[in-house]
C-alpha cells in the first residue's frame, strides 16, 4: 500500500511539472505574439540598434554589435570595438541581425528548440530587449544572452 501511495505521489508531481511547463510555454508564446504584433504595428522599416550577444563564444569580447537595417536588409554591421567581423561569426549573427530575425529565433526557441526562454520586451515598440536562452537545462555552456539597446528609428 505504501508503494502505491508513493507511486501516486511521484506520478502527481511529474504531471504537475508537465502542466507547469506547458503553462509557461503558452505564456511565453502569448507574450511573444503580442509584442511581435506591437513591433509590426510600429511599422519601422529603417532603424539602428546595438545587440550584445553573450555566450561561451570567441567573439563575446567584441560585443556589442551596431547594426543598421533598412527594409529588412542589414545596411551595416560592426563591432563597437572596431575589430573586423569574420565570416564565421557573421554567419552566427544572422539569427540576430534584425529585429524580425530575433523574433523568428525566439519563435523557434519557445516552440521547443530550447528548454528555457526568458524575455523582456520594449514597452514602446515591443522588440525583445533582454533575452536568455537555455537550450539544455542540465548542460553547461549552452546558454545565450542577448541585450538589445540604443534602438533608434531612422528616416
C-alpha contacts under 8 A as a table, 3 or more apart, distances in Angstrom:
res1	aa1	res2	aa2	distance
1	X	4	X	5.10
1	X	5	X	6.35
2	X	5	X	5.12
2	X	6	X	6.12
3	X	6	X	5.06
3	X	7	X	5.98
4	X	7	X	5.06
4	X	8	X	6.05
5	X	8	X	5.08
5	X	9	X	6.18
6	X	9	X	5.09
6	X	10	X	6.19
7	X	10	X	5.16
7	X	11	X	6.08
8	X	11	X	5.10
8	X	12	X	6.07
9	X	12	X	5.10
9	X	13	X	6.15
10	X	13	X	5.10
10	X	14	X	6.19
11	X	14	X	5.11
11	X	15	X	6.18
12	X	15	X	5.17
12	X	16	X	6.05
13	X	16	X	5.05
13	X	17	X	6.27
14	X	17	X	5.16
14	X	18	X	6.36
15	X	18	X	5.08
15	X	19	X	6.20
16	X	19	X	5.12
16	X	20	X	6.13
17	X	20	X	5.04
17	X	21	X	6.15
18	X	21	X	5.13
18	X	22	X	6.17
19	X	22	X	5.10
19	X	23	X	6.13
20	X	23	X	5.11
20	X	24	X	6.16
21	X	24	X	5.08
21	X	25	X	6.17
22	X	25	X	5.10
22	X	26	X	6.13
23	X	26	X	5.08
23	X	27	X	6.13
24	X	27	X	5.05
24	X	28	X	6.16
25	X	28	X	5.05
25	X	29	X	6.11
25	X	110	X	6.60
25	X	111	X	7.91
26	X	29	X	5.06
26	X	30	X	6.10
27	X	30	X	5.10
27	X	31	X	6.20
28	X	31	X	5.21
28	X	32	X	6.06
28	X	110	X	6.92
28	X	117	X	7.82
28	X	118	X	7.90
29	X	32	X	5.02
29	X	33	X	6.08
29	X	107	X	7.68
29	X	110	X	6.64
29	X	111	X	7.94
30	X	33	X	5.14
30	X	34	X	6.21
31	X	34	X	5.19
31	X	35	X	6.12
32	X	35	X	5.31
32	X	36	X	5.90
32	X	103	X	7.81
32	X	106	X	7.97
32	X	107	X	7.62
33	X	36	X	5.17
33	X	37	X	6.15
34	X	37	X	5.24
34	X	38	X	6.31
34	X	126	X	7.97
35	X	38	X	4.84
35	X	39	X	6.18
35	X	121	X	7.02
35	X	125	X	7.74
35	X	126	X	4.40
35	X	127	X	6.56
36	X	39	X	5.00
36	X	40	X	6.20
36	X	103	X	6.99
36	X	126	X	6.27
36	X	127	X	6.89
37	X	40	X	5.01
37	X	41	X	5.98
37	X	126	X	7.75
38	X	41	X	5.07
38	X	42	X	6.28
38	X	125	X	6.00
38	X	126	X	5.24
39	X	42	X	5.24
39	X	43	X	6.98
39	X	44	X	7.93
39	X	125	X	5.15
39	X	126	X	5.03
39	X	127	X	6.03
40	X	43	X	5.35
40	X	44	X	7.73
42	X	125	X	6.34
44	X	47	X	6.97
44	X	153	X	6.66
45	X	69	X	7.54
45	X	70	X	5.55
45	X	71	X	4.90
45	X	72	X	6.90
46	X	68	X	7.52
46	X	69	X	5.57
46	X	70	X	4.20
46	X	71	X	6.25
46	X	153	X	6.14
46	X	154	X	5.22
46	X	155	X	6.50
47	X	68	X	5.79
47	X	69	X	5.44
47	X	70	X	6.57
47	X	151	X	7.24
47	X	152	X	5.57
47	X	153	X	4.31
47	X	154	X	4.92
48	X	66	X	7.19
48	X	67	X	5.57
48	X	68	X	4.24
48	X	69	X	6.24
48	X	150	X	7.75
48	X	151	X	5.81
48	X	152	X	5.21
48	X	153	X	6.51
48	X	154	X	7.10
49	X	66	X	5.90
49	X	67	X	5.53
49	X	68	X	6.64
49	X	148	X	6.82
49	X	149	X	6.07
49	X	150	X	5.34
49	X	151	X	4.27
49	X	152	X	6.23
50	X	64	X	5.99
50	X	65	X	5.36
50	X	66	X	4.54
50	X	67	X	6.17
50	X	147	X	7.95
50	X	148	X	5.64
50	X	149	X	5.13
50	X	150	X	5.81
50	X	151	X	6.84
51	X	63	X	7.57
51	X	64	X	5.27
51	X	65	X	5.29
51	X	66	X	6.73
51	X	67	X	7.70
51	X	96	X	7.97
51	X	146	X	6.64
51	X	147	X	5.52
51	X	148	X	4.52
51	X	149	X	6.37
52	X	63	X	5.19
52	X	64	X	4.05
52	X	65	X	6.22
52	X	145	X	7.91
52	X	146	X	5.57
52	X	147	X	5.10
52	X	148	X	6.59
53	X	60	X	6.63
53	X	63	X	6.66
53	X	64	X	6.92
53	X	144	X	6.98
53	X	145	X	5.81
53	X	146	X	4.76
53	X	147	X	6.76
54	X	57	X	7.60
54	X	60	X	5.69
54	X	63	X	7.93
54	X	144	X	5.80
54	X	145	X	4.97
54	X	146	X	6.33
55	X	60	X	6.65
55	X	141	X	7.43
55	X	142	X	7.52
55	X	143	X	6.18
55	X	144	X	4.89
55	X	145	X	6.48
56	X	60	X	7.46
56	X	141	X	5.96
56	X	142	X	7.44
56	X	143	X	7.83
57	X	60	X	5.74
58	X	61	X	7.35
59	X	62	X	5.70
59	X	63	X	7.26
59	X	89	X	7.32
60	X	63	X	5.58
62	X	65	X	7.84
62	X	79	X	6.04
62	X	80	X	7.03
62	X	81	X	5.58
62	X	83	X	7.15
63	X	79	X	6.17
63	X	80	X	6.68
63	X	81	X	7.24
64	X	79	X	6.11
64	X	80	X	6.00
65	X	77	X	6.62
65	X	78	X	5.51
65	X	79	X	4.50
65	X	80	X	5.91
66	X	76	X	7.84
66	X	77	X	5.65
66	X	78	X	5.40
66	X	79	X	6.20
66	X	80	X	6.45
67	X	74	X	7.03
67	X	75	X	7.59
67	X	76	X	5.67
67	X	77	X	4.50
67	X	78	X	6.73
67	X	97	X	6.95
67	X	98	X	7.85
68	X	74	X	5.90
68	X	75	X	5.38
68	X	76	X	5.21
68	X	77	X	6.58
69	X	72	X	6.06
69	X	73	X	5.41
69	X	74	X	4.46
69	X	75	X	5.35
69	X	76	X	7.25
69	X	98	X	6.66
70	X	73	X	5.37
70	X	74	X	6.49
70	X	75	X	6.43
72	X	98	X	7.01
72	X	100	X	7.70
73	X	98	X	7.81
74	X	77	X	7.10
74	X	97	X	7.09
74	X	98	X	7.21
78	X	82	X	7.10
78	X	83	X	7.85
78	X	84	X	7.22
78	X	85	X	6.79
79	X	82	X	5.44
79	X	83	X	6.07
79	X	84	X	7.11
79	X	85	X	7.07
80	X	83	X	7.79
85	X	89	X	6.55
85	X	90	X	6.46
86	X	89	X	5.53
86	X	90	X	6.25
87	X	90	X	4.99
87	X	91	X	6.24
88	X	91	X	5.20
88	X	92	X	6.67
89	X	92	X	5.08
89	X	93	X	6.19
90	X	93	X	4.93
90	X	94	X	6.33
91	X	94	X	5.49
92	X	95	X	6.45
93	X	96	X	5.39
93	X	97	X	5.85
94	X	97	X	5.07
94	X	101	X	7.61
95	X	98	X	7.95
95	X	101	X	5.64
95	X	102	X	6.32
95	X	105	X	6.39
96	X	99	X	7.12
96	X	101	X	5.56
96	X	102	X	4.86
96	X	105	X	7.69
97	X	101	X	6.46
97	X	102	X	7.33
98	X	101	X	5.10
98	X	102	X	6.35
99	X	102	X	5.08
99	X	103	X	6.36
99	X	127	X	6.64
99	X	128	X	7.94
100	X	103	X	5.09
100	X	104	X	6.24
101	X	104	X	4.88
101	X	105	X	6.18
102	X	105	X	5.16
102	X	106	X	6.16
102	X	128	X	7.70
103	X	106	X	5.06
103	X	107	X	6.06
103	X	127	X	7.91
103	X	128	X	7.73
104	X	107	X	5.06
104	X	108	X	6.50
105	X	108	X	5.19
105	X	109	X	6.19
106	X	109	X	4.92
106	X	110	X	5.87
106	X	117	X	7.93
107	X	110	X	5.35
107	X	111	X	5.86
108	X	111	X	4.90
108	X	112	X	6.54
108	X	113	X	5.83
109	X	112	X	5.51
109	X	113	X	4.41
109	X	114	X	4.76
109	X	115	X	7.90
109	X	117	X	6.97
109	X	133	X	7.59
109	X	135	X	8.00
110	X	113	X	6.79
110	X	114	X	6.53
110	X	116	X	7.61
110	X	117	X	6.34
111	X	114	X	7.81
112	X	115	X	6.85
113	X	135	X	6.78
114	X	117	X	6.83
114	X	133	X	6.70
114	X	134	X	5.91
114	X	135	X	3.98
114	X	136	X	6.60
115	X	133	X	7.96
115	X	134	X	5.94
115	X	135	X	5.14
115	X	136	X	5.55
115	X	137	X	6.08
116	X	132	X	7.89
116	X	133	X	5.93
116	X	134	X	5.08
116	X	135	X	6.62
116	X	136	X	7.83
116	X	137	X	7.14
117	X	131	X	7.24
117	X	132	X	5.72
117	X	133	X	4.68
117	X	134	X	6.42
118	X	131	X	5.72
118	X	132	X	5.13
118	X	133	X	6.64
119	X	128	X	6.50
119	X	129	X	7.43
119	X	130	X	5.64
119	X	131	X	4.52
119	X	132	X	6.52
120	X	128	X	5.93
120	X	129	X	5.77
120	X	130	X	5.21
120	X	131	X	6.63
121	X	126	X	5.42
121	X	127	X	5.50
121	X	128	X	4.34
121	X	129	X	5.24
121	X	130	X	7.05
122	X	125	X	5.74
122	X	126	X	4.73
122	X	127	X	5.38
122	X	128	X	6.14
122	X	129	X	5.86
123	X	126	X	5.78
128	X	131	X	6.81
128	X	148	X	6.94
129	X	146	X	7.54
129	X	147	X	5.51
129	X	148	X	4.68
129	X	149	X	6.80
130	X	145	X	7.41
130	X	146	X	5.75
130	X	147	X	4.77
130	X	148	X	6.56
131	X	144	X	7.94
131	X	145	X	5.46
131	X	146	X	4.96
131	X	147	X	6.53
132	X	143	X	7.17
132	X	144	X	5.87
132	X	145	X	4.55
132	X	146	X	6.62
133	X	143	X	5.58
133	X	144	X	5.17
133	X	145	X	6.35
134	X	137	X	6.07
134	X	142	X	6.41
134	X	143	X	4.50
134	X	144	X	6.64
135	X	142	X	6.18
135	X	143	X	6.37
136	X	139	X	5.31
136	X	142	X	6.92
137	X	140	X	8.00
139	X	142	X	6.59
140	X	143	X	7.59
148	X	151	X	7.36
